[in-house]
């Protein structure tokens, strides 16, 4: 059981939730980046306590090594998270060009006034 | 030729020609009426051929498989009652189409009209000849659809649209009840074929309650179609249809389907106790109410519509009180009604066409201008009132005789029926007199002269034929007697007794004569008072309530929809998070006892990892607290790079490498993005504070999310699996994949397809990015016009509501 990882994951998820719930698109983007990190760490915690184990590079078959599967999954997740981040960045860029705003509340302010 | 050929020919000819007319409308135009007429004549001929080919009285079943596994087949039953109704439908169809050819003005959408009319005719013939309950239901609903098209023919008028909608909603929803009733019958009897049910009968003893419920549903279906109380309101509104449609659908055929259905199911249900009670009480009640409404109306078509409802009430109630052996004079009553009501509707159509007026108070003295129509109307109205020398008289005499018999056999119910019939007859005499006298007699109002144009002779022929039939049948009843005897169906009706004009001085004659006198007195009183008191009470105008109900229903659904949806996407995220948190909280509440480990387990901490974790947490909190975008980004990057270090501490060198690269590129990319935003955008952010409740919600959501995720991690790591699957990879990586780095071999060897999927995701993301970068060039005007407004294809849902 890795207490410090648990607490760290909790803090990261909390911060990500808070930022994603904001109306600023930039903050939502930051929240997303934190969220993907938090998810990576959550999966990583499943590989168990690494104390006294070596990296999963097999030289001596009897050596104690960490679980390689969560790492493989995270590696995929990091890359996909990056793809998503890149997409969000360009979406935000395009949004700003078209709407001249980076805030969801402002973007929908006009429709609100009409009603 | 086979009998089945003629039967199919009768039903399929109008169906096929309906489609032909619809498709060939640019070619046919106004000639489509003649095609329709041909089709109707073919149907009449085919049905007559069927009647000649089979032995009457008797029945023949023609069947083709449709869905045999469910017992649903294209099976048709030719017996007395279906031939009788089939002939009415097709013969009146011929007359109505002929009438319509001369009635419809040039320029109206003829093809559309005749196409719908033929579709309706095919559906009607299909309904009356159906031998399968489900097939009957299908045709039944098809008649409703076709009538919707016909009532709404002049869809520019709002009254047409409302009438069409009411008719469709009432008849199709009650039709669904009918379907349920049929299925319930099929459930206990095991068959959907009417002919089989007729021979085997329904298991009334074993499933009495079940079949009583089924009977109620079927009868409700009949009530809806025949506009019986409480569905009486749709028929008068359906009069917005062109007159030929009213004459055809709403007097002679479609509304008779309820009567037909009661006749069809009469042998099945008549032994149930509720059958006579339900039918007699509702139908005879409707009969009286509708007759009174007919007297209280001023619109010619409304008068006829209410009198139709009244007559249908009588016919349905008549089947309700029928004896076990079958009723005796149903054909006479139905045919009588077809004669006079079809004729009267056409007369009213001619009058309205010629004068442009349908309010009876503004008409009068037309006898001089239209003598032939006047005579037609006189005969038809006399038939309706039941004067001697018409089929109406025969019908009324028999009606009274039978109703007196019913008093003996049904006791109180019979008494109720008798009173209803007497009241109805008196009222009917009064409004029959009013229809003839106030249109054709008296002084002609001045306005009529300005508008009047003479109707063509051909237009006057169809009503004249019907009135003549009523007259000839009334003088020479022996003709009908033969036909009726041939058409009897065992269980439904029996051959009628000898019909004569003169029975001698019987009690019926005395009562009948006194009813005529009272009715004429009632008419005289109405004339004296100028019908000022005549108006239908608001409480009985269910159509208003129905329309309010419809509006309220659509408002309620709109309210629910707008209550459950939001036009602003960011309102959905809190819901999603709230749901997620709720889900997690529920999960922990379920496994609360497993959290006991928190007290038992020894708390050992790796200080290096704890230190790095604290730094990461600090950096992320910094990103949260700091105000400016760039400082937030730097703080975020610090957290990201520290995560690399954390990966190293977790013995994951590959992750650390990848994270460093990704983190660097992300930093540069977001930095580039922020560089494109002007300072004003960032300053604008600060002023956009969300509401206090939303702020509180965000904080609570964030904290609970954090706590729950911490608990989740503790829970999954407290008791690791003794032999994780990763060990297999470690053992196999060298022998199978020839690689010592287990993470690499998992990615490219063991789980190679996953990696391919990952690359595909990246390609898709790249294409998406490309799409976002390829923006069309806006014109200078568009730039000056400012932002393009919120996304969403320019649809604003709330606006529609206003």
Interface residues (C-beta under 8 A of the other chain):
Chain A: X1 X2 X3 X4 X5 X6 X7 X8 X9 X10 X11 X12 X13 X14 X15 X17 X18 X19 X20 X21 X22 X23 X24 X26 X27 X29 X30 X33 X34 X37 X38 X40 X41 X42 X44 X45 X46 X47 X48 X49 X50 X51 X53 X54 X55 X56 X57 X58 X59 X61 X65 X66 X67 X68 X69 X70 X71 X72 X74 X75 X76 X78 X79 X80 X81 X82 X83 X84 X85 X86 X87 X89 X90 X91 X92 X93 X94 X96 X97 X98 X99 X100 X101 X102 X103 X104 X105 X106 X107 X108 X110 X111 X114 X115
Chain B: X567 X568 X569 X570 X573 X574 X577 X601 X603 X605 X606 X609 X610 X613 X614 X616 X617 X620 X621 X623 X624 X629 X632 X633 X636 X639 X640 X643 X646 X647 X649 X650 X651 X652 X653 X654 X655 X658 X659 X662 X665 X666 X669 X670 X673 X674 X676 X677 X681 X684 X685 X688 X690 X697 X698 X699 X701 X702 X703 X705 X706 X707 X708 X709 X710 X711 X712 X713 X714 X716 X717 X718 X720 X724 X725 X726 X727 X729 X730 X731 X733 X734 X740 X741 X742 X743 X746 X747 X751 X754 X755 X758 X761 X762 X764 X765 X766 X768 X769 X772 X773 X775 X786 X787 X788 X789 X790 X796 X798 X799
